[in-house]
Amino acid sequence: MTFGKVGAVILLVSDIETSTRFYRDVLNLPIKSQSKDWTEFFNRETALALHPARKARNQSTSPQGNVLVGFMVSDLEAEVQQLQKKNVKFFKRLKDEPFGKHAIIEDPDGHLISLAEIKSKGDEGFDLIGFFGAE
């Protein structure tokens, strides 16, 4: 078996309607498809999907330790201002990093969402481990 690129990042969420509204209305992600138990965003490349978490899932496990979804943006300062107006919770405030500007927000379930504005195409090889730190 040969694995190719990642086709989807699937987040298990406590309330699919609340999470769908957050990603659609707050982050303005385009919905590709939607059903009672599934919402998929984007039309090409890697999809971001939401699926209800099973009730038996260990509720003591923090979603922050499970996954970090990252988005590249062209104007992080403007995005941060818009997210603050929408009362989005910040895990890491906007900070200048060696690769560019970076911030981390939380979705309604506490999943971390990394937002990065990369300085140039030549800097895309930055260390993703640095995305997680909340210095």
N, C-alpha and C positions, 0 to 999 in steps of 0.2 A: 504494500500500500504506500502511495506517495501522497503526502499532504501538500496542498497548495496554500493560497492565501486564506486568511480568516474570512469566512463568509458572513458571519453574524456574531455580535456580542449580545447575549441574552441575559437580561436582568430579571431576577425573580423578585416580584414586588408584592407588597401586602394589599394594595388596593389598585387594581389596574386602571380604573377610571381616573383616580387622583394622579397617578403617575403619567398616564396618557396626556392629561391636561397640562401637567408640568412640562413635559418634553415638547408637546405641540404648541402650547400657548406661551410659555415662559421662554423656552429656548428656541422656539420657532422652527422646529424640525418638521420636514414634510412627511406626512404619513403615506406609506406605500400600500399597506393593507391593514385591515383591522377586523377582528371578530370578538366574540365574548371573552375568549381566553388568550388573545394574542393581539399585539399592536406592533407593527413593523415600520420603521422609519427609513427613509432614503430609497432611491430608485435604482442606484447602481453601486458598484463596489461593495464595501462592507456594510451590512445592515445593523441597526441597533433595534433589538426586539425586547418587548416586555411580555412577561408571562406570570400569572399568579403563582405565588409561592405555595407549596403544599402546607396544609395546616400543621402537619406533624414536624415541620422543619424546626430545628432547634432555635427558639426565639432568643436565646441568650447570645447567639453568635452575632457580632457586629458586622453589618454589611461593609463597613469601611475596611475590614481586613480581607474581604473576598475579591474585590474587583475595583479597578480604577479605569473609567472611560475617559479618553482624551480627545479633545477637539482642537484643531488649529483654527485660529481666527486672524483676520487681517488688522483689526483695530481693537486690541484688548481693553484699552482705557474706555472706549465708547461702550463696549459690551458690558464692562463692569458697572458703569453708570446706569445702564438700562436694567441690569439684574438687581442692583440696589433699589431702584424705584419699584421693582416687583417684589421686594422683601425676601430675596433669595438668601439663604444662609451660606456664609463663606467659611470654609474650613481653613483656607489660607488666603489672606488678602493679596491683592496685586503686588507683585515684587519684580524688580529687575533682576534677571539671572544672566549668566554668561551667554546663554543661547538666545535670549530675548526677554519678553515679559511673560509672567506666569501667575495664575491664580487657581484655586481649587474651590468649587462650590459643592453643595450637597443637594441631592434630590429629596423628595418626600420620605423615602425609606432610609436616607442616610448614605446612599451610594455616593462615592466621591466622583466628581467630574472635573477633570483637569482642562484648563483653557490656556493655550499658549499662542503667543505671537512670536514667531521665529524671525530672527534678524535677517537672514538671507538663506537662499537655497543651499549654500555651502555649509550651513550650520545644522542641517537636518540630522546629523549623526550624534546629536546631544544625548546625554545619559538620562534614560527614562527613570532611573532610580531616583533622581533628583526631583521628579514630579511629585513624589509622595510626601516629601518633607514639608513640615509646616514651621519653618524656622521663624 
